[in-house]
């Protein structure tokens, strides 16, 4: 019993040591958002136990997701609050080890059955990745920002967009599905 309790305490201490303070998580998370929307965005981040919690209430339409301290790569995102049920379900499935296409299939089926809310009008997701975040400067090393515009059930025909991945033009991913979205990937430096 002592070994189990000690292991749990060590794991909790390690998690607490790796989780940045809320203000650092918030500062990094909002960098994915357009500058004029950062101050009012809600922020989801991590507590000392590594659980996802609300770090800041929002005053506008964006929710920002802090970098996961349990992952080695830096990645933060901000998305329209109407996408939260869809995003939360994705996180829930990932926690259950349902990933990749299977995770998409589950969510898309739930949208089709009316069990999962997803707006039919376009909604935006901003994703910022990089080598790391320097809290002292507020800068992301090797920052790369891309945009995703969810357009459920859109097709190449309804949008006039190609479905071929591109780093020089917007393109439509997952056409005809609940998860259809326009990818905008600027060229990497």
N, C-alpha and C positions, 0 to 999 in steps of 0.2 A: 504494500500500500504506500509506503514511504517513497518508493521509486516512482510510482505512478504520479503521486502528488508533486514530487520534485520535478518530474518531466513536464507536467502541466504548468507549473510555476515558471520553469525555465522557458517554455514555449511562449507563455504570456509576456514574460520580461523581454524576450527577443522581439516579439511583435511590437511591443510598446517602444522599444529602442529604434525600430525601423520606421515608425510612423511619424512623419513630420508634424509639427504643430499645426493646428487648424489654420492659422493665418498664412502659413507657408503653402499649405494645400490650396487655399482659396486663391492666393496670388498666382500660383501656377495654373490652376484650372481655368481661370477666366481669360488667360492669354489666348485660348482657342476662339473666343468670341470677338466680334467686331468691337473696336475700342469704345464706341458710344453705348454699347449694351453691357459692358463688363460690370460696372458698379451696381446695377440692379439685378444681376443674374443670381438665381438660387445656386447653391453649391452643395453637391453631395461629395463626401470624402470619408475618411477612415478614422475610427476611434482607436484607442490604445490596444484594443483586442483585435484590431484588423477588420472590424465590421463596418459595412457601409452605412453611414448615417448622414443626416442633413446637418451641414456645418453652418449654412447661412440661408435664411429665408430670402425669397426673391421678390423683386418689385417690378419685374418685367416678364416677358414671355420665355426667357431662356433658363435652362437648367444646365449647369456645368458639372462635369464629373472629374474629380481629382485623379491624379496618377495613382495607380494601384501600387502600394509600397511592397507588395509581395512579388512584383514582376521586375525583371531587370531592365526592360525597355521603358523609356518615358513616353507616355501617351495620355493626353487629356482631351476632353471633348465637351462641346456645348451643343444643345439641341433645343428645339421648340418644345415647350412644356406639354403640348398635345401628343408628343411622341413618347412621353414617360411610360404609359402602360406597356407599349411595345418594347421599349428599352428595358424596363424592369423585368418583363417576362423573359427577355433574352438573358439577363443576368441570372435570373432564377434557374433557367435551363442550364446555363453554363456551370452553375454551382452543383447541378445534378449530373455533371459530366456529359450533358447533351450539347454537342458542338457541331460546327460546320453546317452542311446541308441539312442534317437531321434537325438542328435547332431552327433553321429557316422553315422547314416543312411543318414543324409543330406550330410555330407562330402563324404561318400563313393559313393553316387549316383552322386555327382558332379564330382568326380574323374572318374567314369565310363563314364560319358557324355562328358568328356574332358574339363569341365568348371573349374576344380581345378587341379593345377599341383601337382604331387606327384612323386618323382623319383621311378623308378622300382628297382634300385639297393639298397642294404642296406644302411641305414643312422642311426646314433646313437643319442639317447637322454639320458642325465644324469640328475637324479633327486636327490636333496639333501633336506631332511626334518629334522626337529628337534624341540626342545622346544623353541628356540630363538637364536638370534645372538647377541654376545657381541662385539660391535664395538671397544672397547678398547683393546681387546685381539685378535680380528679377528677369534674367535672360535664360532662354533655352538654347543649349548648344546644338548646332546642326539642325535648327528648327525647320520643319516642313509642315505647312498648313494646306489641307485639302478640304473641299466642300462636297457635301452630299445633299441632294434635294430629293426627298421622298415624294414620289408621284405614284401612289398605289394604282396598280393595274394598267399603267401607261404602257404603250408599245412603241416600237420604232415608227409605225404608221401614224400613231396619234401625236407623236412629238416631233417627228422629222429628224430624230437623233439616230446615230449609228449605235449598234450594240457591240461594236468592236472596241476593246480597251484602247485608250489613247492618253498620252501625256501632253498632247497639244490641242485637244478639243474636248468639249463635254461629250459624254457618251452614256447610254442607258444600260444599266445593269439589272438583271432579273426582270426583263420585260414581261408584261402580262400577269405578274404576280402581285400579291399584297405588298411585297417588299421591293417593288420596282423603284429605282432611284437613279437620278442623274449624278454621275461622278464627274467632278471637276478636279483634275490632278495637274497642277502646274508643273512644268518641267523642273526637275531637281537640279540644284546648282552643282 
